[in-house]
Amino acid sequence: MVAMPRRMLTAKRLGEMTADEAAAYFIIHHEFDLTEAERGLFTSWVRSDQSHARAMDRAVAVWHCFDDTAGDEILAKMRAHPRKVTARR
């Protein structure tokens, strides 16, 4: 399977997202593949509005729900058979 290139996040695209969508985007990409420009967008975005900080807090909490999942039968099946993700247009 060949990885598809990721579209770089721009201020315009970020502005079109809800706070929760943007927070999810940053959570998913922050560890592995945010560019320096995207990191700057994130810093500016999260500091610009208290609702953005709250959205990040919610996203981080959800992300950490999966930290200790050893022995969880449902999550094991989800990992074995992930849904195909399709891009929104």
CORSULRA-V62801 format. One record per residue. OMEGA is omega in whole degrees, -180 to 180 (none if undefined). Layout:
OMEGA ; OMEGA
//
This chain:
-180 ; 179 ; 177 ; 177 ; -179 ; 174 ; 179 ; 178 ; 177 ; 177 ; 180 ; 179 ; 179 ; 180 ; 179 ; -179 ; 169 ; 178 ; -180 ; 177 ; 180 ; 179 ; 178 ; 178 ; -178 ; 179 ; -178 ; -172 ; -171 ; -176 ; -165 ; -167 ; 172 ; 174 ; 177 ; 178 ; 179 ; 176 ; 176 ; 176 ; -180 ; -179 ; 179 ; -178 ; -175 ; 180 ; -172 ; -175 ; -180 ; 179 ; 177 ; 178 ; 178 ; 178 ; 177 ; 178 ; 179 ; -179 ; 178 ; 180 ; 179 ; -180 ; -178 ; 174 ; -176 ; -179 ; -176 ; -175 ; -179 ; 177 ; 179 ; -174 ; -178 ; 179 ; 177 ; 178 ; 178 ; 179 ; -178 ; -176 ; -179 ; 175 ; 174 ; 179 ; 177 ; -179 ; 174 ; 178 ; none
//
